[in-house]
């Protein structure tokens, strides 16, 4: 894997956004929001190319991430001494929004509390943006 391969999904994504934006500008693409779910309707070439580029971007990102995860840990293990074992525990957490309802999870209490704070901030930003949009 070379150093330029992560640029493929980024460039495909930007190209897809460009095609969709141009299609929106000339009237071939309609973008909307139905019950907090975004949708794109296209009846032209630029909308089709934009959606295809976005789809190929996601597929190429998937393959690049699987290649990165299959790199052996031999490089990291050579840096450590054989007698030294690290006992670091990963702390993870996240927020999933199902419409306006946040679902918060975390591996410990501190991470879960910080994810609750993040979900409240995101919810406030969403509500303020909708209120400004319809005001």
N, C-alpha and C positions, 0 to 999 in steps of 0.2 A: 504494500500500500504506500503510495507516494504522498508527498505533502500537499499536492493540489487536489486530491480527491474530495476533501470536505467542501471545496468550492462548487462542486457540481450541484448538490441540492440547493445551495444558496442561490446560485445563478439561475437554476430552473424556477425556483420560487419567485425571484424578482422578475424574471421574464414572464411568468404566468400572471403576476400582479400587473405588469405593464400591459399585457394583452387584454386582461379584464378591464383595466382602467381605460384603455383606448376604446374597447367595445362599449363601455358605459358612456364614454364621451360622444361616440357617434350614434348611440341608441340601439346597439345590437344586444346589450346585456342589461338585465334588470336585477338589482340586488335588493333583498328585503329581509325582514325579520318577522317570523311567525312564532308566537309563543316562546320567545327567547331563543329560537333556533334560526340561524341565518340560512338563507337560500340564495341561489343564483339561477336565473333563467336566461338562456341564451338562444338566439335564433340566427346566429351568424358565425362566420369563420373565426373572428377574434375571440369570441367567448369560448368556442370549442378549443382553440389553441391554448387559451389561458387555463381552462380546466384541465386539459391534458398535461400542461407543464406543471401545474400544482400537484397533480397525481403522480407524475414521474419524479417530482421532487421528494414526495413522501416515500416512494418506493426506493429511490437511491439513498435517502437518509437511513432507511431501515437496513439496507445491505451494508452501508458503511459502518453503522453502529454494531452490526453483528461481526464485521471483520475486526473492529477495534476490541470487542469483548473477547475475541478468540486469541488475542496476543498472549503468549505465555508469560507467566510471572517470573521467569528465570532472570530477567534483567533486574527486577526488584529484589529477588531473593539473594542475588550475588552481592548486593550492596550491604545487606545485613550480615552480621556474624552468625555462625551456626548456633551458638549458645544463646543468642538473644532472640526471644520471641516477643512479638508485639501483641498486646492484649487490648487493642483499641476496639471499642464497640461503636458501631455506626448508629447515629441518631437520625431518624427519618420522620418526615411528617408531610402532610399534604391537605389540600382542600379541593373538593369536587363540588361544583355548583350544578344542581338539578333545578333549572329554572332559577327562581330567586332563593332557593333553599340550599344553604351550604352544608356539606357533609365533611366533617373535620376528622382527621386521624393522625396519630403520632406514636412513636415508639416509647416515649416517656412523657411525664406530666408537663415538663417545661416546654418541650417541643409542641405538644398539643395546645398548650395555652398560647404560645406564639402563633400557631396556625389559626386559632380562634381570632386573635387580634388581626391577622392578615385577612381573614375572611370578612371581618367587620369593615375593615378599610376598603376592600374591594367592593363590598355591597354598597357602602356609602358612595363610592365613586360611580358605580353603575346607576344608583338612584338619582344622584345629582345630574349625571349626563342625560338621563331620560327626562328629568324635569326641565332641564335647560333646552332640550330638543323640542318639547311640546309647549314651552312657554312662549 
